[in-house]
Amino acid sequence: MGIVRTIIWVLLTAVLVIFSMANWIPVTVTIWPGQVLDTKLPVLILVSFLIGSIPLWVALRAARWSLKRRLDHSERQLSDLRAMANRPADPVAEPAPTPPLAPVNDVPPSPLSST
């Protein structure tokens, strides 16, 4: 697959060099009223392409950053869930025995009762 990519890049470079050599003519560009720039046509095309690709590059970087944040968050949640699943279960504590109840007959009489 790498050889195909290399062939494509070599062909693209050759086409761009041939285009540049065939169109190496001076071009006058008016930047602002009163400011004129004389440059070659291939340079003007290359600079225009680079300026036009900046918004797409910024959008791509923002999307990649957002997706990376979401993926990192999901991986943290997954590792937390795996850690919880691999943790040994807490031993169930035996309930404390209830103290025996005193029989009803052993209750001492109340000092308020006079009978």
SULNORTA-V886300 format. One record per residue. N is the residue number from 1. SS is DSSP state (alpha for helix, beta for strand, coil for the rest). PHI is phi as a letter, one per 40 degrees, with the letter a starting at -180 (none if undefined). OMEGA is omega in whole degrees, 0 to 359 (999 if undefined). Layout:
n:N ss:SS phi:PHI omega:OMEGA
n:N ss:SS phi:PHI omega:OMEGA
//
This chain:
n:1 ss:coil phi:none omega:180
n:2 ss:alpha phi:c omega:180
n:3 ss:alpha phi:c omega:179
n:4 ss:alpha phi:c omega:179
n:5 ss:alpha phi:c omega:179
n:6 ss:alpha phi:c omega:179
n:7 ss:alpha phi:c omega:180
n:8 ss:alpha phi:c omega:179
n:9 ss:alpha phi:c omega:179
n:10 ss:alpha phi:c omega:178
n:11 ss:alpha phi:c omega:179
n:12 ss:alpha phi:c omega:178
n:13 ss:alpha phi:c omega:179
n:14 ss:alpha phi:c omega:179
n:15 ss:alpha phi:c omega:179
n:16 ss:alpha phi:c omega:178
n:17 ss:alpha phi:c omega:179
n:18 ss:alpha phi:c omega:178
n:19 ss:alpha phi:c omega:181
n:20 ss:alpha phi:c omega:180
n:21 ss:alpha phi:c omega:181
n:22 ss:alpha phi:c omega:184
n:23 ss:coil phi:b omega:182
n:24 ss:coil phi:c omega:181
n:25 ss:coil phi:b omega:178
n:26 ss:beta phi:c omega:180
n:27 ss:beta phi:b omega:177
n:28 ss:beta phi:c omega:182
n:29 ss:beta phi:b omega:175
n:30 ss:beta phi:c omega:181
n:31 ss:beta phi:c omega:174
n:32 ss:beta phi:b omega:174
n:33 ss:coil phi:d omega:181
n:34 ss:coil phi:g omega:178
n:35 ss:beta phi:b omega:182
n:36 ss:beta phi:b omega:179
n:37 ss:beta phi:b omega:175
n:38 ss:beta phi:b omega:182
n:39 ss:beta phi:a omega:178
n:40 ss:beta phi:c omega:185
n:41 ss:alpha phi:d omega:179
n:42 ss:alpha phi:c omega:178
n:43 ss:alpha phi:c omega:179
n:44 ss:alpha phi:c omega:179
n:45 ss:alpha phi:c omega:180
n:46 ss:alpha phi:c omega:179
n:47 ss:alpha phi:c omega:178
n:48 ss:alpha phi:c omega:178
n:49 ss:alpha phi:c omega:181
n:50 ss:alpha phi:c omega:178
n:51 ss:alpha phi:c omega:180
n:52 ss:alpha phi:c omega:182
n:53 ss:alpha phi:c omega:181
n:54 ss:alpha phi:c omega:180
n:55 ss:alpha phi:c omega:178
n:56 ss:alpha phi:c omega:179
n:57 ss:alpha phi:c omega:179
n:58 ss:alpha phi:c omega:179
n:59 ss:alpha phi:c omega:179
n:60 ss:alpha phi:c omega:180
n:61 ss:alpha phi:c omega:179
n:62 ss:alpha phi:c omega:179
n:63 ss:alpha phi:c omega:180
n:64 ss:alpha phi:c omega:179
n:65 ss:alpha phi:c omega:180
n:66 ss:alpha phi:c omega:180
n:67 ss:alpha phi:c omega:178
n:68 ss:alpha phi:c omega:177
n:69 ss:alpha phi:c omega:180
n:70 ss:alpha phi:c omega:179
n:71 ss:alpha phi:c omega:178
n:72 ss:alpha phi:c omega:179
n:73 ss:alpha phi:c omega:180
n:74 ss:alpha phi:c omega:178
n:75 ss:alpha phi:c omega:176
n:76 ss:alpha phi:c omega:179
n:77 ss:alpha phi:c omega:180
n:78 ss:alpha phi:c omega:179
n:79 ss:alpha phi:c omega:176
n:80 ss:alpha phi:c omega:179
n:81 ss:alpha phi:c omega:178
n:82 ss:alpha phi:c omega:179
n:83 ss:alpha phi:c omega:179
n:84 ss:alpha phi:c omega:181
n:85 ss:alpha phi:c omega:182
n:86 ss:alpha phi:c omega:180
n:87 ss:coil phi:c omega:178
n:88 ss:coil phi:c omega:182
n:89 ss:coil phi:c omega:177
n:90 ss:coil phi:c omega:179
n:91 ss:coil phi:c omega:181
n:92 ss:coil phi:c omega:181
n:93 ss:coil phi:c omega:177
n:94 ss:coil phi:c omega:178
n:95 ss:coil phi:c omega:180
n:96 ss:coil phi:c omega:180
n:97 ss:coil phi:c omega:180
n:98 ss:coil phi:c omega:180
n:99 ss:coil phi:c omega:180
n:100 ss:coil phi:c omega:180
n:101 ss:coil phi:c omega:179
n:102 ss:coil phi:c omega:178
n:103 ss:coil phi:c omega:183
n:104 ss:alpha phi:c omega:184
n:105 ss:alpha phi:c omega:184
n:106 ss:alpha phi:c omega:181
n:107 ss:coil phi:c omega:180
n:108 ss:coil phi:c omega:181
n:109 ss:coil phi:c omega:181
n:110 ss:coil phi:c omega:180
n:111 ss:coil phi:c omega:180
n:112 ss:coil phi:c omega:182
n:113 ss:coil phi:c omega:184
n:114 ss:coil phi:b omega:179
n:115 ss:coil phi:c omega:999
//
